[in-house]
Amino acid sequence: MNLHATALGTFAVLVVQVCSPAVGQICPVPLEGAQRLVLVTAATMASSAATLQLFERASAHAPWRSAHPAEPAVIGRAGLAWGYPFRDLARGDEPIKTEGDQRTPAGIYLIGRSFGFTPSHRPAYLQLRARDSVCIDDPSSPAYNTITRRSVVGPDVHGEDMRDIDLYRRGLVIEYPTDAAAPAGSCIFIHVWRAAGQVTTGCVALPEPRVVAVQDFAEHGAVIAIVPRGMLDRFSGCLPE
């Protein structure tokens, strides 16, 4: 990815592919080969308080082992909703993610590049630029759900001017796969929280030192799973028990 039209996900691949662990269960494709996992759980779909824990494994078929104790996090003001690739997991009246619903997308996704205000030597790091770095949340734009340059998309396309949002001083992209053809939410990140209990509009937020720790943890590749605790069994055999 690069600053000029940075895609936040690869829609088609996540929807149609699966991986098969040794014991035969079917797991979402982001877990294929993954050896590092950020697990975010909440009490229910309606909860905005969450717990984040880091896990590692020696290979794609090895068991997950804790890499750091559980710690508090916050998610969307309205809680969770099943992200676009996982909408078929919804039961009853469980919500499905839509643009602007202030819910964090439940599901399993790749963690993308780190970003922030200051320079960094992290691989593929994105330094946000004042009046230029923008994440597009306008479903009518071909640049929907990408980080691009204001000078490229022009002044009339709606998006977050990321350098103006102090909570983005450190963060990571969650590769949430929607696009202008399936505009089911956009600009989903891990970023700095305002304070404990201060919710987001759909991202995952942590204290700043812990965002740095997750940047370190994910530097050479990691996956994030965001799931209500009572629904972990919908990914049976794929996530830590």
Buried (B, 14 or more C-beta within 10 A) or exposed (E): BEBEBBBBBEBEEBBEEEBEBEEEEEBBBBBBEBBBBBBBBBBEBEBBBBBBBBBBBEEBEEEBEEBBEEBBBBBBBBBBBBBBBBBEBBEEEBBBBBBEBBBBBBBBBBBBBBBBBEEBEBEEBBBBBEEBBBBBBBBEBEBBBBBBBBEEBEEEBEBBBBBEBEBBBBBBBBBBBBBBEBBBBBBBBBBBBEEEEEBBBBBBBBBBEBBBBBBEBBBEEBBBBBBBEEBBEBBEEBBBE
